[in-house]
């Protein structure tokens, strides 16, 4: 510490001598002692030059350290030996600053490594990229799901799947997309979720990637299990009386009246079974949509003319009024009419004012949303979980295919049909189409 005080003492001494020389020069001029004026002036200039030189050296070192920090170069170290430089005190302070920056850099590197480890250990793929598609970072799970070893830009995915590359490039924050494409190992369905992030003044997009093939397979298996259970129940209920009555007719009384009643029962049961088969055919043989543009408002007006609302009030709201969709108008009409009929039946049990709302708007992702709402009371949870299952119904004479067919029609259009609100004051079915 004593050694570092030496250059500081020299600097103070230089300042004191400069001040004293200046005062002396003024005193000599005032006393008109011009014989000593020239030596004093030379001394003043020399001391000033020394002070300016010290200042310039400090500024030069400061400028150097700022440039080194800007270039992320911390390999420098200033000479702080007072026997070798007159800037020892300043250089010592700059070296201390450099040590602090070194520590901050190490901590930042450790923090970055920590987050890299977290990203790498995540059970989903993570891709961090700029808005132009340049990939900043990704984990190994993302590379495995996308079928690449390294990913520098989303455009590289175009050789795997153009749809996947377009989705990665166009996905916006808070958006979710599912992409299906084929690879050498089979068909893959990925679920993409995008979140915004800002780092170092740059806007980034964090895209999480999940392979939902297994989940889809599980859901498909559950759907087939439900469908098989319902079909088995319906067929067995229809065949049981046929078997019983036919056995009675074959081995029992041959009375004409009994024979007539038995045949009528067999006929009605067979007819009901045929209706069930026709319903099954309706679910599994929906024709591909013949798409054409049309106004949603016209679709609503046509649907309303086909239904009797009785004492149920209807509100239609289309914003903007000129919303158009590119779809099969007949199939879309079938879906809307079916949802309106269900809404009317739901309101039939309501004691208060019966209200149905038919609305449409354009979502931020530029998809058309069509909503059918009613205030007929919430759907029980166990029923809501199965309303889209074919042949599931709570109506005495219902077929259980209305919502199943509607959902399949919307799926063939590349959209979705879902129950979005289920409260006592509002039950809403949402159709989403491009």
C-alpha positions as CSV (number, residue, x, y, z in Angstrom):
1,X,0.0,0.0,0.0
2,X,2.9,2.3,0.8
3,X,4.3,1.7,-2.7
4,X,1.0,2.8,-4.3
5,X,1.1,6.0,-2.2
6,X,4.4,7.0,-3.8
7,X,3.1,7.8,-7.3
8,X,0.1,9.5,-5.7
9,X,2.4,11.6,-3.7
10,X,4.4,12.4,-6.9
11,X,1.2,13.4,-8.6
12,X,0.1,15.7,-5.7
13,X,3.6,17.1,-5.6
14,X,3.4,17.8,-9.4
15,X,0.1,19.7,-8.9
16,X,1.5,21.7,-5.9
17,X,4.7,22.6,-7.9
18,X,2.6,23.6,-10.9
19,X,0.4,25.8,-8.7
20,X,3.4,27.3,-6.9
21,X,5.2,28.0,-10.1
22,X,2.1,29.8,-11.5
23,X,1.8,31.9,-8.4
24,X,5.6,32.7,-8.5
25,X,5.4,33.6,-12.1
26,X,2.6,36.1,-11.4
27,X,4.5,37.5,-8.4
28,X,7.6,38.0,-10.6
29,X,5.6,39.8,-13.2
30,X,4.0,42.0,-10.5
31,X,7.4,42.8,-9.0
32,X,8.9,43.2,-12.5
33,X,11.6,40.7,-11.7
34,X,12.0,39.8,-15.4
35,X,15.4,38.1,-14.9
36,X,13.7,35.1,-13.2
37,X,10.7,35.2,-15.5
38,X,12.1,32.9,-18.3
39,X,13.2,30.1,-15.9
40,X,9.9,30.2,-14.1
41,X,7.9,30.2,-17.4
42,X,10.0,27.2,-18.6
43,X,9.3,25.4,-15.4
44,X,5.6,26.1,-15.6
45,X,5.5,24.8,-19.2
46,X,7.4,21.6,-18.2
47,X,5.2,21.0,-15.2
48,X,2.1,21.5,-17.3
49,X,3.4,19.1,-19.9
50,X,4.0,16.5,-17.2
51,X,0.5,16.9,-15.9
52,X,-1.1,16.8,-19.4
53,X,1.0,13.7,-20.1
54,X,-0.3,12.0,-16.9
55,X,-3.9,12.9,-17.9
56,X,-3.4,11.7,-21.5
57,X,-2.0,8.4,-20.1
58,X,-5.0,7.9,-17.9
59,X,-7.5,8.7,-20.7
60,X,-5.5,6.3,-23.0
61,X,-5.8,3.5,-20.5
62,X,-9.4,4.1,-19.9
63,X,-10.1,4.1,-23.6
64,X,-8.2,0.9,-23.9
65,X,-10.1,-0.9,-21.2
66,X,-13.5,0.2,-22.6
67,X,-12.4,-1.1,-26.0
68,X,-11.3,-4.4,-24.5
69,X,-14.5,-4.9,-22.6
70,X,-16.5,-4.1,-25.7
71,X,-14.6,-6.8,-27.6
72,X,-14.9,-9.2,-24.6
73,X,-11.1,-9.3,-24.2
74,X,-10.0,-9.5,-20.6
75,X,-6.4,-10.7,-21.2
76,X,-4.9,-7.3,-20.5
77,X,-3.3,-6.0,-17.3
78,X,-1.8,-2.6,-16.7
79,X,1.6,-2.1,-15.0
80,X,0.9,-0.9,-11.5
81,X,4.5,-1.0,-10.1
82,X,5.2,2.6,-8.9
83,X,8.9,2.1,-9.8
84,X,8.0,1.5,-13.4
85,X,5.2,4.0,-14.1
86,X,3.8,7.2,-12.8
87,X,0.3,5.9,-13.4
88,X,0.6,3.2,-10.8
89,X,-2.4,4.3,-8.7
90,X,-4.7,4.6,-11.7
91,X,-3.5,1.4,-13.2
92,X,-4.0,-0.4,-9.9
93,X,-7.6,0.8,-9.9
94,X,-8.1,-0.2,-13.5
95,X,-6.7,-3.7,-12.7
96,X,-9.2,-3.9,-9.9
97,X,-12.0,-3.0,-12.3
98,X,-10.7,-5.7,-14.7
99,X,-10.8,-8.3,-11.9
100,X,-14.4,-7.4,-11.0
101,X,-15.3,-7.7,-14.7
102,X,-13.5,-11.0,-14.9
103,X,-15.6,-12.3,-11.9
104,X,-18.8,-11.0,-13.6
105,X,-17.9,-12.7,-16.8
106,X,-17.2,-16.0,-15.0
107,X,-20.6,-15.8,-13.2
108,X,-22.4,-14.9,-16.4
109,X,-20.7,-18.0,-18.1
110,X,-21.8,-20.2,-15.2
111,X,-25.3,-18.8,-15.4
112,X,-25.5,-19.4,-19.1
113,X,-24.1,-22.9,-18.6
114,X,-26.8,-23.5,-15.9
115,X,-29.6,-22.5,-18.2
116,X,-28.1,-24.5,-21.1
117,X,-28.2,-27.5,-18.7
118,X,-31.8,-26.9,-17.8
119,X,-32.7,-26.6,-21.5
120,X,-30.8,-29.7,-22.3
121,X,-32.5,-31.7,-19.5
122,X,-36.0,-30.6,-20.6
123,X,-38.4,-33.3,-21.7
124,X,-39.4,-31.3,-24.8
125,X,-37.5,-29.8,-27.7
126,X,-36.6,-26.1,-27.4
127,X,-35.5,-23.9,-30.2
128,X,-34.6,-20.2,-29.6
129,X,-34.5,-18.1,-32.8
130,X,-34.6,-14.6,-34.2
131,X,-37.7,-13.3,-36.0
132,X,-36.0,-14.0,-39.4
133,X,-35.6,-17.7,-38.5
134,X,-32.0,-17.7,-37.5
135,X,-31.6,-20.2,-34.7
136,X,-29.6,-19.0,-31.7
137,X,-29.8,-22.1,-29.6
138,X,-31.5,-25.5,-29.5
139,X,-31.3,-28.6,-27.3
140,X,-30.6,-32.1,-28.5
141,X,-34.2,-33.2,-28.1
142,X,-35.3,-30.6,-30.6
143,X,-32.6,-31.8,-33.0
144,X,-33.8,-35.4,-32.6
145,X,-37.4,-34.6,-33.1
146,X,-36.7,-32.5,-36.2
147,X,-34.3,-35.1,-37.6
148,X,-31.2,-32.9,-37.8
149,X,-27.8,-32.8,-36.0
150,X,-27.4,-29.0,-36.1
151,X,-29.9,-26.3,-36.8
152,X,-28.7,-22.9,-37.8
153,X,-31.8,-21.6,-39.6
154,X,-35.5,-22.7,-39.9
155,X,-35.1,-22.9,-43.7
156,X,-33.0,-26.0,-43.2
157,X,-36.1,-27.9,-42.2
158,X,-37.6,-27.4,-45.7
159,X,-35.8,-30.5,-46.9
160,X,-37.5,-32.5,-44.2
161,X,-41.0,-30.9,-44.6
162,X,-42.0,-27.6,-46.2
163,X,-45.0,-27.4,-43.9
164,X,-42.7,-27.7,-40.9
165,X,-40.3,-25.0,-42.2
166,X,-43.2,-22.7,-42.9
167,X,-44.7,-23.3,-39.4
168,X,-41.3,-22.5,-37.7
169,X,-40.9,-19.3,-39.7
170,X,-44.4,-18.0,-39.4
171,X,-45.4,-19.0,-35.8
172,X,-45.9,-16.0,-33.6
173,X,-45.7,-15.6,-29.8
174,X,-48.5,-17.1,-27.8
175,X,-49.5,-19.3,-30.8
176,X,-49.9,-23.1,-30.9
177,X,-49.7,-25.2,-34.0
178,X,-49.7,-28.9,-34.8
179,X,-47.7,-30.1,-37.8
180,X,-47.9,-33.6,-39.3
181,X,-45.2,-34.8,-41.8
182,X,-43.8,-38.1,-43.0
183,X,-40.2,-39.4,-42.4
184,X,-38.3,-42.6,-43.1
185,X,-39.5,-43.9,-39.7
186,X,-43.1,-43.1,-40.3
187,X,-45.6,-40.2,-39.7
188,X,-44.8,-37.7,-37.0
189,X,-47.1,-35.1,-35.4
190,X,-45.4,-32.2,-33.6
191,X,-47.1,-29.7,-31.4
192,X,-45.4,-26.2,-31.5
193,X,-45.8,-23.5,-28.9
194,X,-44.2,-20.1,-29.2
195,X,-43.3,-17.6,-26.4
196,X,-41.6,-14.2,-26.8
197,X,-38.3,-13.2,-25.2
198,X,-36.0,-10.2,-25.4
199,X,-32.3,-10.6,-24.9
200,X,-29.5,-8.1,-25.5
201,X,-32.0,-5.8,-27.2
202,X,-33.1,-8.5,-29.7
203,X,-36.5,-10.0,-30.0
204,X,-36.4,-13.7,-29.8
205,X,-39.0,-16.5,-30.2
206,X,-38.8,-19.6,-27.9
207,X,-40.5,-22.5,-29.7
208,X,-41.2,-25.6,-27.7
209,X,-41.7,-28.8,-29.6
210,X,-43.6,-31.9,-28.4
211,X,-44.0,-35.2,-30.3
212,X,-47.7,-36.0,-29.7
213,X,-47.8,-39.2,-31.7
214,X,-48.1,-41.3,-28.6
215,X,-50.8,-39.1,-27.1
216,X,-52.8,-39.2,-30.3
217,X,-52.4,-42.9,-30.5
218,X,-53.7,-43.2,-26.9
219,X,-56.7,-40.9,-27.6
220,X,-57.4,-42.8,-30.8
221,X,-57.3,-46.1,-28.8
222,X,-59.7,-44.7,-26.2
223,X,-62.0,-43.5,-28.9
224,X,-62.1,-46.9,-30.6
225,X,-62.6,-48.5,-27.2
226,X,-65.7,-46.3,-26.5
227,X,-67.0,-46.8,-30.0
228,X,-66.6,-50.6,-29.8
229,X,-68.3,-50.7,-26.4
230,X,-71.2,-48.7,-27.7
231,X,-71.5,-50.8,-30.8
232,X,-71.3,-54.0,-28.9
233,X,-74.0,-52.8,-26.5
234,X,-76.3,-51.7,-29.3
235,X,-75.9,-54.9,-31.3
236,X,-76.3,-57.2,-28.4
237,X,-79.4,-55.3,-27.3
238,X,-80.8,-55.8,-30.7
239,X,-79.8,-59.4,-31.2
240,X,-80.8,-60.7,-27.8
241,X,-84.6,-60.5,-28.4
242,X,-84.2,-61.8,-31.9
243,X,-82.4,-64.9,-30.6
244,X,-84.9,-65.4,-27.8
245,X,-88.0,-65.0,-29.9
246,X,-86.7,-67.1,-32.8
247,X,-85.8,-69.9,-30.3
248,X,-89.3,-69.8,-28.9
249,X,-90.9,-69.9,-32.4
250,X,-88.7,-72.8,-33.4
251,X,-89.4,-74.9,-30.3
252,X,-92.5,-73.5,-28.8
253,X,-96.2,-72.9,-29.6
254,X,-97.0,-72.7,-33.3
255,X,-100.1,-70.5,-32.6
256,X,-100.6,-68.0,-35.5
257,X,-100.9,-65.0,-33.1
258,X,-97.7,-65.9,-31.3
259,X,-96.0,-66.4,-34.6
260,X,-97.2,-63.0,-35.9
261,X,-96.1,-61.2,-32.7
262,X,-92.7,-62.8,-32.8
263,X,-92.1,-61.9,-36.4
264,X,-93.2,-58.3,-35.8
265,X,-90.7,-58.1,-32.9
266,X,-88.0,-59.6,-35.1
267,X,-88.8,-57.1,-37.8
268,X,-88.8,-54.0,-35.6
269,X,-85.6,-55.1,-33.9
270,X,-83.9,-55.7,-37.3
271,X,-85.2,-52.4,-38.5
272,X,-83.6,-50.6,-35.5
273,X,-80.4,-52.5,-36.1
274,X,-80.4,-51.3,-39.7
275,X,-80.9,-47.8,-38.6
276,X,-77.9,-48.2,-36.3
277,X,-75.8,-49.5,-39.2
278,X,-77.0,-46.5,-41.4
279,X,-75.9,-44.1,-38.6
280,X,-72.5,-45.8,-38.4
281,X,-72.2,-45.4,-42.2
282,X,-73.1,-41.7,-41.9
283,X,-70.2,-41.2,-39.4
284,X,-67.6,-43.2,-41.4
285,X,-68.5,-42.1,-44.9
286,X,-68.7,-38.3,-44.9
287,X,-67.8,-37.1,-48.4
288,X,-64.8,-34.7,-48.8
289,X,-65.9,-31.1,-48.7
290,X,-66.5,-29.2,-52.0
291,X,-65.1,-25.8,-51.0
292,X,-66.2,-22.5,-52.3
293,X,-66.2,-18.9,-50.7
294,X,-69.4,-17.6,-49.1
295,X,-70.5,-15.1,-46.5
296,X,-71.0,-16.3,-42.9
297,X,-74.0,-14.0,-42.6
298,X,-75.7,-15.7,-45.5
299,X,-75.0,-19.1,-43.9
300,X,-76.6,-17.9,-40.6
301,X,-79.7,-16.5,-42.3
302,X,-80.2,-19.8,-44.2
303,X,-79.8,-21.9,-41.0
304,X,-82.3,-19.8,-39.1
305,X,-85.0,-20.2,-41.8
306,X,-84.7,-24.0,-41.3
307,X,-85.5,-24.0,-37.6
308,X,-88.4,-23.1,-35.4
309,X,-87.3,-21.2,-32.3
310,X,-90.7,-20.9,-30.7
311,X,-90.3,-18.9,-27.5
312,X,-86.5,-18.9,-27.6
313,X,-84.9,-15.6,-28.4
314,X,-82.1,-15.6,-31.0
315,X,-79.3,-13.0,-31.3
316,X,-77.0,-13.0,-34.4
317,X,-73.7,-11.1,-34.3
318,X,-71.2,-11.1,-37.2
319,X,-68.3,-8.7,-36.9
320,X,-67.3,-7.6,-39.5
321,X,-70.5,-8.2,-41.5
322,X,-68.6,-9.3,-44.6
323,X,-66.7,-12.3,-43.1
324,X,-66.2,-15.0,-45.7
325,X,-65.1,-18.6,-45.4
326,X,-63.8,-21.1,-47.9
327,X,-65.7,-24.3,-47.2
328,X,-68.5,-26.6,-48.3
329,X,-71.6,-24.6,-47.7
330,X,-74.0,-27.6,-47.4
331,X,-71.8,-29.3,-44.8
332,X,-71.3,-26.1,-42.8
333,X,-75.1,-25.5,-42.9
334,X,-75.6,-29.1,-41.5
335,X,-73.2,-28.4,-38.6
336,X,-74.7,-25.0,-37.7
337,X,-78.3,-26.4,-37.9
338,X,-77.3,-29.3,-35.7
339,X,-75.7,-27.0,-33.1
340,X,-78.8,-24.7,-33.1
341,X,-81.2,-27.6,-32.6
342,X,-79.1,-28.9,-29.7
343,X,-79.2,-25.4,-28.2
344,X,-83.0,-25.2,-28.6
345,X,-83.4,-28.6,-26.9
346,X,-81.0,-27.5,-24.1
347,X,-83.1,-24.3,-23.5
348,X,-86.3,-26.3,-23.4
349,X,-85.6,-27.3,-19.8
350,X,-84.7,-23.7,-18.8
351,X,-87.2,-22.0,-16.5
352,X,-86.1,-18.4,-17.2
353,X,-85.6,-16.4,-20.4
354,X,-84.3,-18.7,-23.1
355,X,-81.5,-17.2,-25.1
356,X,-79.4,-18.4,-28.1
357,X,-76.6,-16.4,-29.6
358,X,-75.1,-17.2,-33.0
359,X,-71.9,-15.1,-33.6
360,X,-68.8,-15.0,-35.7
361,X,-65.6,-13.0,-35.7
362,X,-62.0,-13.1,-37.1
363,X,-59.4,-14.2,-34.5
364,X,-55.9,-12.7,-34.3
365,X,-54.5,-15.6,-36.3
366,X,-56.9,-14.7,-39.1
367,X,-59.0,-17.8,-38.6
368,X,-62.8,-17.5,-38.6
369,X,-64.5,-18.3,-35.3
370,X,-68.2,-19.3,-35.3
371,X,-69.9,-19.7,-31.9
372,X,-73.3,-21.1,-30.9
373,X,-74.2,-20.3,-27.3
374,X,-77.2,-20.9,-25.1
375,X,-78.2,-20.4,-21.5
376,X,-79.9,-23.8,-21.0
377,X,-77.6,-24.9,-18.2
378,X,-74.2,-26.5,-17.9
379,X,-73.7,-30.0,-19.4
380,X,-72.8,-32.5,-16.7
381,X,-69.1,-33.3,-16.7
382,X,-69.5,-37.0,-17.5
383,X,-71.7,-36.1,-20.4
384,X,-69.4,-33.3,-21.7
385,X,-66.5,-35.8,-21.8
386,X,-68.4,-38.0,-24.3
387,X,-70.5,-35.6,-26.3
388,X,-68.4,-36.1,-29.5
389,X,-68.2,-39.9,-29.2
390,X,-70.3,-41.5,-31.9
391,X,-73.6,-43.0,-30.7
392,X,-73.3,-41.6,-27.2
393,X,-76.6,-39.8,-26.4
394,X,-78.7,-38.8,-23.4
395,X,-81.8,-38.3,-25.5
396,X,-84.5,-41.0,-25.4
397,X,-84.8,-41.2,-29.2
398,X,-81.4,-39.7,-30.1
399,X,-78.9,-41.4,-32.4
400,X,-75.8,-39.9,-30.9
401,X,-74.2,-39.1,-34.2
402,X,-75.1,-35.4,-34.6
403,X,-72.1,-33.9,-32.8
404,X,-69.8,-36.7,-34.0
405,X,-70.6,-36.1,-37.6
406,X,-70.3,-32.3,-37.1
407,X,-66.9,-32.7,-35.6
408,X,-65.8,-34.9,-38.4
409,X,-67.1,-32.4,-41.0
410,X,-65.1,-29.6,-39.4
411,X,-62.0,-31.8,-39.2
412,X,-62.2,-32.5,-42.9
413,X,-62.2,-28.7,-43.4
414,X,-58.9,-28.5,-41.5
415,X,-60.7,-26.8,-38.5
416,X,-61.9,-27.8,-35.1
417,X,-65.2,-28.1,-33.1
418,X,-65.0,-27.9,-29.4
419,X,-67.0,-27.1,-26.2
420,X,-65.4,-23.9,-24.9
421,X,-67.8,-22.6,-22.2
422,X,-69.8,-24.9,-20.0
423,X,-71.5,-22.9,-17.3
424,X,-75.1,-22.6,-16.2
425,X,-75.5,-19.2,-17.8
426,X,-73.5,-20.0,-21.0
427,X,-72.7,-23.1,-23.0
428,X,-70.7,-22.4,-26.1
429,X,-69.7,-24.6,-29.0
430,X,-66.8,-23.1,-31.1
431,X,-66.1,-23.8,-34.8
432,X,-62.7,-22.7,-36.0
433,X,-62.0,-22.7,-39.8
434,X,-59.5,-21.0,-42.1
